[in-house]
Amino acid sequence: MVKQKVVVKLSLDDAKKRAKALKTAATMDGVISVALDGDKLTVIGDGTDVVNLTTQLRKKLGYADLISVSSGDDKKEEKKENKPLGETKNLQPLVYPYQYSYQYPFVYNEGAYDHYSIF
């Protein structure tokens, strides 16, 4: 099976709910490790049924929101993230040339347009 990492957000108010969440997740089939970070429960397992996990947590705790399911290979992600910050490209801002707009002077001759009155 494929190793996967599941993150579930829970409503954990007290130590009793935390213990119940850890126990429920640990007793599921295929679970390798369980970690609790604040209100987020991280489960790493091999062929773990994600739907069954969230259903059991909802039955026991009342609230469980599935945040993410990803592959359990964190080593590949860490290698991609370690880029030196000093080797960024020197980006030049995009500059548009100034556009001149010439407006022709308009001279209104009052006597020439008197016979076109709308009123």
Secondary structure, DSSP 8 states (H G I E B T S, - for coil): --EEEEEEEE---SHHHHHHHHHHHHTSTTEEEEEEETTEEEEEEES--HHHHHHHHHHHHS-EEEEEEEES-HHHHHHHH---GGG----------------------TTTTGGG---
